[in-house]
Amino acid sequence: MQDMERRYVTEIRAAGRKLEGYAATFGTEARIADFSEIIMPGAFASSLTGRDVLALVDHDPSKLLARTRSRSLRLAEDSKGLSFEIDLPDTSLGRDVLALAERGDLGGMSFGFTVAKDGERWQGRRRELRSVVLHEVSVVSAWPAYSGTVVAARAKVPARLSNALRYLETVR
């Protein structure tokens, strides 16, 4: 089996107890070691049905947030890239990730993959990913390899909390 590769992106939004955004974007060139790489539309299509894909923190399998098998992770391809929605668990890890997302402290998203048979095309030092086997998406605390991606929390703030926050802003 070939080694799993990882790529980082920067789009995450917090949404209640959910994170949403893009784990990969199409057509964005990234510099990887001594070559550049671009993900083509459709590259994730074969991984979106019948595969159990994990949502992790920093690619660490002991830091599981969600998975497609339980439907706590939802993945889809659209014209922009690989979108995701994670239902965060009510665990210390889930609460920590949500707090960091709400403050904008997360570095972005990443994904771990292997290249499917005939799934890449090389032109000199430029690689096009045309078909990959997706193993996991990860919330990362550092810097992503791919720009243009987002991870954020989506939350509806209760009225009382919203009023309290406004008051606290006035006494600073």
C-alpha positions in Angstrom: 0.0 0.0 0.0 1.3 3.4 -0.9 1.9 6.0 1.9 -1.0 8.3 2.7 -0.5 11.9 1.6 -1.9 14.9 3.4 -2.9 18.3 2.1 -3.9 21.4 4.1 -6.5 24.0 3.3 -7.9 27.1 5.2 -11.7 27.2 5.1 -13.6 26.4 8.3 -16.8 28.0 9.8 -18.4 27.1 13.2 -22.1 26.6 13.0 -23.8 25.9 16.3 -22.2 22.6 17.3 -21.1 22.1 13.7 -18.1 23.0 11.7 -18.5 23.5 8.0 -16.4 24.7 5.0 -14.1 23.2 2.4 -11.5 20.5 3.0 -10.1 21.0 -0.5 -10.6 23.4 -3.3 -10.4 22.8 -7.0 -8.1 24.6 -9.3 -5.9 26.0 -6.6 -2.2 25.3 -7.1 -0.2 24.3 -4.0 3.5 24.0 -3.7 4.4 20.5 -2.3 8.1 19.8 -1.7 9.7 20.2 -5.2 6.5 20.1 -7.3 3.2 21.9 -7.6 -0.2 20.2 -7.4 -3.7 21.0 -8.4 -6.9 19.2 -7.5 -9.3 18.6 -10.4 -13.1 18.6 -10.1 -14.4 15.1 -9.5 -11.2 14.0 -7.7 -13.1 12.9 -4.6 -16.3 11.5 -6.3 -15.4 7.8 -5.8 -14.7 8.4 -2.1 -18.1 10.0 -1.4 -20.2 6.8 -1.5 -19.6 3.6 0.5 -16.4 4.7 2.2 -16.0 5.5 5.9 -14.1 8.7 6.0 -13.0 10.1 9.4 -12.9 13.7 10.7 -9.8 14.2 12.9 -7.8 16.8 14.6 -4.3 17.2 13.2 -4.5 13.8 11.4 -4.4 12.1 14.8 -6.7 9.0 14.8 -7.0 9.3 18.6 -8.6 12.7 18.1 -11.8 11.6 16.3 -14.5 14.2 15.8 -16.9 12.5 13.4 -17.2 9.9 10.6 -19.3 9.4 7.5 -20.5 5.9 8.7 -22.4 7.5 11.6 -23.4 10.5 9.4 -21.7 12.9 11.9 -19.5 13.9 8.9 -21.1 14.8 5.6 -19.0 15.4 2.5 -20.0 16.6 -1.0 -18.3 17.9 -4.1 -19.5 21.2 -5.6 -18.0 23.5 -8.2 -15.7 25.0 -5.6 -14.3 21.8 -4.0 -14.9 19.2 -1.3 -17.3 20.7 1.2 -17.8 19.2 4.7 -20.1 19.5 7.7 -19.0 18.0 11.0 -21.4 17.6 14.0 -19.0 18.2 16.8 -19.3 15.8 19.8 -20.0 17.1 23.3 -16.5 16.1 24.5 -13.6 18.1 25.7 -12.0 17.8 22.3 -15.2 18.8 20.5 -15.7 21.8 22.8 -12.0 22.9 22.4 -12.2 22.7 18.6 -15.5 24.7 18.6 -13.9 27.4 20.9 -10.9 27.7 18.6 -13.0 27.9 15.5 -15.3 30.6 17.0 -12.2 32.7 17.9 -10.7 32.1 14.4 -7.6 30.4 15.8 -7.7 27.3 13.7 -5.2 27.0 10.8 -7.6 25.4 8.4 -8.5 22.0 7.1 -6.4 19.2 5.7 -7.2 15.8 4.0 -5.4 12.5 4.0 -5.5 10.5 0.8 -3.9 8.0 -1.5 -3.9 8.4 -5.3 -6.3 6.1 -7.1 -5.0 3.9 -9.9 -4.4 6.3 -12.9 -5.6 9.1 -10.6 -2.8 11.5 -11.3 -1.3 13.2 -14.3 2.2 14.7 -14.3 3.4 17.5 -16.6 7.0 18.2 -15.6 6.9 19.2 -12.0 3.2 19.8 -11.9 0.8 17.1 -10.7 -2.9 17.0 -11.3 -5.0 15.0 -8.9 -7.8 13.5 -10.9 -9.0 10.7 -8.6 -8.0 10.1 -5.0 -9.1 7.7 -2.2 -10.0 9.9 0.7 -9.2 8.5 4.1 -9.8 11.5 6.4 -10.3 15.2 6.7 -8.6 17.0 9.6 -9.1 20.3 11.4 -5.5 21.6 11.7 -4.0 24.1 14.1 -1.1 25.1 11.8 -0.9 26.4 8.3 -2.6 24.7 5.3 -0.9 23.8 2.0 -3.9 24.9 -0.1 -5.2 28.4 0.3 -8.8 29.5 -0.2 -10.4 27.0 2.1 -12.4 27.8 5.3 -13.3 26.2 8.6 -15.7 28.1 10.9 -18.2 27.5 13.6 -21.9 28.1 12.8 -23.7 29.1 16.0 -26.9 30.8 17.0 -26.1 32.8 20.1 -29.0 32.7 22.7 -30.5 36.1 23.2 -29.4 36.3 26.9 -25.8 35.5 26.0 -25.8 37.9 23.1 -27.1 40.7 25.4 -24.5 39.8 28.1 -21.7 39.9 25.5 -22.8 43.3 24.2 -22.8 44.6 27.8 -19.3 43.2 28.5 -18.1 45.0 25.4 -19.2 48.3 26.8 -17.3 47.9 30.1 -13.9 47.1 28.6 
